[in-house]
Amino acid sequence: MAIDYALLMIFRFRDELREGEDVETALVETMTHAGRSVIVSGSTVAVGLLSMLVIPLPFIRSIGIGGLLIPTVSVITALTLLPALLATLGPRINSVRLLPKRLVDRGHPEDGPWGRWANFVMRHPGPVATAGFAIVAVLVFYGVQLNPSEAQAKDFPGKGDAINGRQVLADAHISPGVMKPFVVLVENNGNPKVIAAKVARVRGIDGVAEPPAWRKGPDSLVEAFPNADGAAKSTRGTIKRVRAELKGTNAALGGVAGEDRDFVAAVYSNFPYVLGFVVLLTFILLARAFRSIVLPIKAVVLNLISLLAAYGIIVFIFQDGHGSQAIWGVPATHAIIPWIPLMIFAFLYGLSMDYEVFMLTRMREIYDETGDTETAISLGLARTGKLVTSAALVLMFAFIVLSSSPGVDIKQFGIGLAAGIIFDATVIRTLLVPSVMKLFGDWNWWMPPFAAKALFVREPRVQEQPALDSA
């Protein structure tokens, strides 16, 4: 993120120098426009991480609180240290002796590849949008099949005594449920035999054990073995039926399988509140920044689509196993570790919104200057396309490094973020954002008076041109 913001500031500073401004004026313009974008971007990232505080799990909340340091430090550094360095370097920022002159960006971006691409999109917005949505539809199709759950024992990779023991159980046709048995705590001198008999009657239970040695004081334990792996979809129903059978007794269901289901329930039962919290705050921030209610709605919708596409990528690779074995030595897991989708949402939502802010801020600025929507979209894309892709590549490689970790969870997390970032910077930002904005036309800038008043938004004052003397 710090590199993202540094790139934004440096690109803008060099643009101003290219236009012939002196160092002081270039720095003032950079701070006025790019500095504002940095604050808005950092705020959207903070909102995504702040949403984790809604989840009633201490370790997720601690990650959210710690994660808030990321945008905070990055924004402070970009707005204090970096301007001082730019003022010190001045025009020397373009003096790169280690690179051939042809590799130093000195021309106008709108005359280069990004300018040509922007003009192409302006001429063919319909086909470009159709192509973008077609790609998105394929990944969203996989994304909605996401199964947040622990992998079943049979899908765990590896070798050694544990894996050999798993195979012995499978060869003996013993239920895989013995590897994650239900542990029932019977309290206050309850009768474990009665509880065991109740649990044994539940559909989906293959066996029950209540050894006399499993007593301590007034409490005792009963173990029940489901007929499927503790992470299997069918076991979820078995857990519900066992808890229903134990309702009203002095016994409660525990064990790893029950704990896993409670974890998923705790995370995803609150997810609608998390989503609503993030969407509302993001909408307010972007509506004030862009002085429009159409642009923030579009930004939020495309960000959620981008998130579903990122889920689709990890489902395709890890859950369905297309390439995971060949590249990372991980067979199809048929599930995604429960905390991974939440973490990807918290980080990717804010990071991808960065690129939206970078592009739309520049487009809004150009529209305020020219009053022409097509010019604003075309120039905005041309002048931020290289910035967005450069920043995305840096982040992508940083996250890909995580996939070298031996843990399957870190592999899923790293690849999900890396693929999501580069997908967002290419398909979403270079295909869908400009083409959809072109199709919307002047509706992009619509801000009804009641919304402007509620959000305390003021239109910029337009300076009147001095009248020419008739003489």
C-alpha positions in Angstrom: 0.0 0.0 0.0 2.8 2.4 0.8 4.2 1.7 -2.7 0.7 2.3 -4.2 0.5 5.7 -2.6 4.1 6.6 -3.4 3.5 5.7 -7.1 0.4 7.8 -7.2 2.2 10.8 -5.8 5.3 10.3 -8.0 3.3 9.9 -11.2 1.4 13.1 -10.5 4.5 15.0 -9.6 6.2 14.0 -12.8 3.1 14.8 -14.8 3.1 18.4 -13.4 6.8 18.8 -14.2 6.2 17.5 -17.7 3.6 20.2 -18.1 6.3 22.8 -17.4 5.4 23.6 -13.8 8.2 24.6 -11.4 8.9 22.3 -8.4 6.9 24.2 -5.9 3.8 24.5 -8.1 4.1 20.8 -9.1 4.3 19.8 -5.5 1.3 21.9 -4.5 -0.7 20.4 -7.3 0.4 16.9 -6.3 -0.6 17.4 -2.7 -3.9 19.0 -3.7 -5.1 16.2 -6.0 -3.0 13.1 -5.4 -2.7 13.8 -1.7 -6.5 13.9 -1.5 -6.7 10.6 -3.3 -4.3 9.0 -0.8 -6.6 10.1 2.1 -9.7 8.7 0.4 -8.0 5.5 -0.6 -6.5 5.0 2.9 -10.0 5.6 4.4 -11.6 2.9 2.2 -8.9 0.4 3.1 -9.4 1.2 6.8 -13.2 0.7 6.4 -12.6 -2.8 5.0 -10.3 -3.7 7.9 -12.5 -2.0 10.4 -15.4 -4.3 9.4 -13.5 -7.2 11.0 -14.4 -5.7 14.4 -18.0 -6.7 13.8 -17.0 -10.4 13.9 -17.3 -11.8 17.5 -14.0 -13.7 17.4 -11.0 -12.2 19.2 -8.3 -13.3 16.8 -10.2 -11.8 13.8 -10.8 -8.6 15.7 -7.1 -8.4 16.6 -6.1 -8.8 12.9 -8.5 -6.0 12.0 -7.1 -3.7 14.7 -3.5 -4.5 13.7 -4.4 -4.1 10.1 -5.6 -0.6 10.6 -1.9 0.3 11.1 -1.3 -0.5 7.4 -3.3 2.4 5.8 -2.5 4.7 8.7 1.3 4.4 8.4 1.1 4.3 4.6 -1.0 7.5 4.4 1.1 9.4 6.9 4.3 8.5 5.1 2.9 9.4 1.7 1.7 12.9 3.0 4.8 13.8 5.0 8.1 12.1 4.1 7.4 11.6 0.4 6.6 15.3 -0.4 9.8 16.3 1.4 11.8 13.9 -0.8 10.0 15.1 -3.9 10.8 18.7 -3.1 14.5 17.7 -2.5 14.8 15.8 -5.8 12.8 18.2 -8.0 13.5 17.6 -11.7 16.2 15.1 -10.8 13.4 12.5 -10.2 13.5 12.0 -14.0 17.3 11.6 -14.1 17.7 7.8 -14.1 21.3 7.1 -15.1 20.9 3.4 -14.6 18.3 3.0 -17.3 18.4 3.8 -21.0 16.7 7.1 -21.8 14.0 5.2 -23.9 12.9 3.5 -20.6 12.3 6.8 -18.8 8.7 8.0 -19.2 9.0 11.5 -20.7 6.0 11.7 -23.1 2.4 12.4 -22.6 0.5 9.2 -21.4 -2.4 10.0 -23.7 -0.1 9.6 -26.7 1.1 6.2 -25.6 -0.4 2.7 -25.4 -2.8 3.7 -22.6 -4.1 6.6 -24.6 -4.7 4.4 -27.6 -6.5 1.9 -25.4 -8.7 4.6 -23.9 -9.7 5.9 -27.4 -10.6 2.3 -28.4 -12.8 1.9 -25.4 -14.5 5.2 -26.1 -15.2 4.1 -29.6 -16.5 0.6 -28.7 -17.8 0.7 -25.1 -20.5 -1.9 -25.7 -18.3 -4.7 -26.9 -15.6 -3.9 -24.3 -18.2 -4.0 -21.5 -19.7 -7.3 -22.9 -16.2 -8.9 -23.0 -15.5 -7.8 -19.4 -18.8 -9.1 -18.1 -18.4 -12.4 -19.9 -15.0 -13.0 -18.1 -16.5 -11.9 -14.8 -19.6 -14.2 -15.3 -17.4 -17.3 -15.6 -15.5 -16.5 -12.4 -18.6 -15.4 -10.5 -20.1 -18.8 -11.4 -17.3 -20.5 -9.5 -17.3 -17.9 -6.8 -20.9 -18.6 -5.7 -19.9 -22.3 -5.2 -17.6 -21.3 -2.4 -17.7 -23.8 0.5 -16.2 -22.2 3.6 -15.3 -25.3 5.7 -12.4 -27.3 6.9 -11.2 -29.9 4.4 -12.1 -33.5 5.0 -9.4 -35.8 6.3 -9.2 -37.7 3.1 -8.3 -34.5 1.2 -5.3 -33.5 3.4 -2.0 -33.9 1.6 1.1 -35.2 3.1 2.8 -38.4 4.3 3.9 -40.0 7.5 2.2 -42.0 10.4 -0.9 -39.8 10.4 -1.6 -40.3 6.7 -0.8 -44.0 6.9 -3.2 -44.4 9.8 -5.9 -42.6 7.8 -5.4 -45.0 5.0 -5.6 -48.0 7.4 -9.0 -46.8 8.7 -10.3 -46.2 5.2 -9.2 -49.7 4.1 -11.0 -51.2 7.1 -14.2 -49.4 6.1 -14.3 -47.5 9.5 -16.2 -44.3 9.4 -14.0 -41.2 8.9 -16.1 -39.7 11.6 -13.8 -41.3 14.2 -11.1 -38.8 13.3 -13.4 -35.9 14.4 -15.8 -37.4 17.0 -18.5 -35.5 18.8 -17.6 -35.0 22.4 -20.6 -34.5 24.7 -20.1 -33.0 28.1 -22.5 -34.3 30.7 -22.7 -32.0 33.8 -24.1 -32.0 37.3 -24.1 -35.8 37.9 -26.0 -36.5 34.7 -26.4 -40.0 33.6 -23.9 -40.6 30.7 -25.7 -43.9 29.7 -29.0 -42.1 29.2 -27.2 -39.3 27.2 -25.4 -41.9 25.1 -28.6 -43.7 24.3 -30.2 -40.5 23.2 -27.3 -39.6 20.9 -27.1 -43.1 19.5 -30.7 -42.8 18.2 -29.8 -39.7 16.1 -29.7 -40.3 12.4 -26.1 -40.0 11.1 -24.4 -41.5 14.3 -22.7 -44.8 13.8 -21.5 -45.4 17.3 -21.3 -44.1 20.9 -18.9 -44.7 23.8 -19.2 -43.6 27.4 -16.3 -45.3 29.3 -16.6 -45.2 33.1 -13.1 -43.7 33.3 -14.2 -40.6 31.5 -15.6 -39.1 34.7 -14.3 -36.3 36.9 -16.3 -35.2 39.8 -19.9 -34.5 38.8 -19.0 -34.3 35.1 -18.4 -37.0 32.4 -17.8 -37.3 28.7 -19.6 -39.2 26.0 -18.1 -39.7 22.5 -20.2 -40.1 19.4 -18.9 -41.1 15.9 -20.7 -39.7 12.9 -21.0 -41.7 9.7 -19.1 -39.2 7.7 -16.1 -36.9 8.1 -16.6 -34.1 10.6 -16.1 -31.6 7.8 -18.6 -33.2 5.4 -21.8 -31.4 4.4 -23.9 -34.3 5.7 -22.3 -33.9 9.2 -23.7 -30.4 9.5 -27.2 -31.9 9.7 -26.0 -34.5 12.1 -24.7 -31.8 14.4 -28.0 -30.0 14.4 -29.9 -33.2 15.1 -27.6 -34.1 18.0 -28.0 -30.6 19.6 -31.8 -30.8 19.1 -31.8 -34.2 20.9 -29.7 -32.8 23.8 -31.8 -29.7 24.2 -33.3 -29.5 27.7 -30.8 -32.0 29.1 -27.7 -31.3 31.2 -25.4 -32.2 28.3 -23.8 -30.1 25.5 -22.1 -31.0 22.2 -18.5 -30.2 21.8 -15.5 -31.6 19.9 -13.6 -30.4 16.8 -16.4 -30.9 14.3 -18.9 -28.9 16.4 -16.3 -26.2 17.1 -15.6 -25.8 13.4 -19.3 -25.4 12.6 -19.7 -22.8 15.5 -16.7 -20.9 14.0 -18.3 -20.8 10.5 -21.6 -19.7 12.1 -20.0 -17.0 14.2 -18.2 -15.6 11.1 -20.8 -15.8 8.4 -24.0 -15.2 10.5 -22.6 -11.7 11.0 -21.3 -11.3 7.5 -24.4 -9.4 6.2 -23.8 -6.8 8.9 -20.1 -6.6 7.9 -21.1 -6.1 4.3 -23.7 -3.5 5.0 -21.3 -1.6 7.3 -18.6 -1.6 4.6 -20.9 -0.7 1.7 -22.5 2.2 3.6 -19.3 3.8 4.8 -17.6 3.3 1.4 -20.6 4.9 -0.4 -20.5 7.9 1.9 -16.8 8.4 1.5 -16.9 8.1 -2.3 -20.0 10.2 -2.7 -18.3 13.0 -1.0 -15.0 12.5 -2.9 -16.6 12.2 -6.4 -19.6 14.5 -5.8 -21.9 11.9 -7.3 -24.1 9.1 -6.2 -23.8 7.1 -9.4 -20.1 6.7 -9.3 -19.9 5.3 -5.7 -22.8 2.9 -6.5 -20.9 1.7 -9.6 -17.7 1.4 -7.6 -19.3 -0.7 -4.8 -21.1 -3.0 -7.3 -17.9 -3.6 -9.3 -15.9 -4.1 -6.2 -18.3 -6.8 -5.0 -18.2 -8.4 -8.4 -14.4 -8.3 -8.3 -14.5 -10.0 -4.9 -16.8 -12.8 -6.1 -14.4 -13.3 -9.0 -11.5 -13.6 -6.6 -13.5 -16.2 -4.7 -14.1 -18.0 -8.0 -10.3 -18.2 -8.7 -9.5 -19.9 -5.4 -12.6 -22.2 -5.8 -11.4 -23.1 -9.3 -7.8 -23.7 -8.1 -8.0 -25.1 -4.6 -11.6 -26.3 -4.0 -11.9 -27.9 -7.4 -8.2 -28.7 -7.8 -7.4 -27.2 -11.2 -3.7 -26.7 -11.1 -3.3 -26.8 -7.3 -1.6 -30.3 -7.4 0.6 -29.5 -10.3 1.8 -26.1 -9.0 1.6 -26.3 -5.2 1.3 -30.0 -4.5 -2.1 -29.6 -3.0 -4.9 -31.9 -4.2 -8.5 -30.6 -4.5 -9.7 -29.7 -1.0 -13.4 -29.5 -1.9 -13.6 -26.6 0.6 -11.9 -23.3 1.4 -10.6 -22.8 5.0 -13.4 -20.8 6.7 -11.4 -17.7 7.6 -9.9 -17.2 4.2 -12.9 -15.7 2.4 -13.4 -13.2 5.3 -9.7 -12.1 5.2 -9.7 -11.8 1.4 -12.8 -9.6 1.7 -11.3 -7.4 4.3 -8.1 -6.8 2.5 -9.1 -7.1 -1.2 -12.1 -4.8 -0.9 -10.1 -1.9 0.3 -7.0 -2.5 -1.9 -9.1 -2.8 -5.1 -11.0 0.3 -4.2 -7.7 2.1 -4.2 -7.5 1.7 -7.9 -11.0 2.9 -8.4 -10.2 6.0 -6.3 -7.0 6.6 -8.3 -8.9 6.5 -11.6 -12.1 8.3 -10.7 -10.4 11.1 -8.8 -8.4 11.9 -12.0 -11.5 11.6 -14.2 -13.5 13.9 -11.9 -10.8 16.5 -11.9 -10.6 16.5 -15.7 -14.4 16.7 -15.9 -14.4 19.7 -13.6 -11.9 21.4 -16.0 -13.4 20.5 -19.3 -17.1 19.6 -18.6 -16.8 16.8 -21.2 -17.5 13.2 -20.0 -15.7 11.4 -22.8 -12.6 13.5 -22.4 -12.6 13.0 -18.7 -12.9 9.2 -19.0 -10.3 8.9 -21.8 -7.7 11.2 -20.3 -8.3 9.7 -16.8 -7.7 6.2 -18.0 -4.7 7.2 -20.1 -3.1 9.0 -17.2 -3.8 6.3 -14.5 -3.7 3.0 -16.5 0.1 2.6 -16.1 -0.1 3.6 -12.4 -2.8 1.1 -11.6 -1.2 -1.8 -13.4 2.3 -1.0 -11.9 0.9 -0.9 -8.4 -1.1 -4.1 -9.0 1.9 -6.0 -10.2 3.9 -5.0 -7.2 1.1 -6.2 -4.9 0.5 -9.3 -6.9 4.2 -10.5 -6.6 4.2 -9.6 -2.9 1.2 -11.9 -2.3 2.4 -14.7 -4.6 5.4 -15.0 -2.3 3.0 -16.1 0.4 2.0 -19.2 -1.7 5.5 -20.6 -1.1 4.5 -21.2 2.5 3.9 -24.9 3.4 0.5 -24.2 4.9 -2.5 -24.7 2.7 -4.3 -21.8 4.4 -1.6 -19.3 3.5 -1.4 -20.7 0.0 -5.2 -20.0 -0.4 -4.9 -16.6 1.1 -1.9 -15.5 -0.9 -3.2 -16.8 -4.3 -6.7 -15.4 -3.6 -5.3 -11.9 -3.0 -2.7 -12.0 -5.8 -5.2 -13.2 -8.4 -7.9 -10.9 -7.1 -5.6 -7.8 -7.3 -4.4 -8.4 -10.9 -7.9 -9.4 -12.1 -9.3 -6.2 -10.6 -6.6 -4.0 -12.1 -7.1 -5.5 -15.6 -10.6 -6.7 -16.2 -12.4 -4.4 -13.8 -10.4 -1.2 -14.1 -9.3 -1.3 -17.7 -12.4 -2.9 -19.3 -15.5 -2.4 -17.2 -14.9 0.9 -15.4 -14.3 3.1 -18.5 -16.8 1.2 -20.8 -19.6 1.4 -18.2 -18.9 5.1 -17.5 -18.9 5.8 -21.2 -22.3 4.1 -21.5 -23.6 6.1 -18.5 -22.6 9.3 -20.1 -23.4 12.5 -18.1 -25.4 10.4 -15.5 -21.9 9.6 -14.0 -21.9 13.0 -12.3 -25.5 13.0 -11.0 -25.9 14.3 -7.5 -29.5 15.3 -6.6 -29.7 18.4 -4.3 -31.2 16.4 -1.3 -28.2 14.0 -1.5 -25.7 16.8 -1.8 -27.2 18.5 1.3 -27.3 15.3 3.3 -23.6 14.5 2.5 -22.5 18.1 2.9 -21.2 18.2 -0.7 -20.6 21.5 -2.5 -20.0 21.9 -6.1 -16.7 23.7 -6.9 -17.0 27.3 -7.7 -16.4 28.1 -11.4 -14.4 31.2 -11.9 -16.0 33.6 -14.4 -13.9 34.4 -17.4 -13.2 38.2 -17.7 -15.1 39.8 -20.4 -13.1 40.9 -23.4 -13.1 44.6 -24.3 -15.1 45.4 -27.3 -12.5 47.7 -28.5 
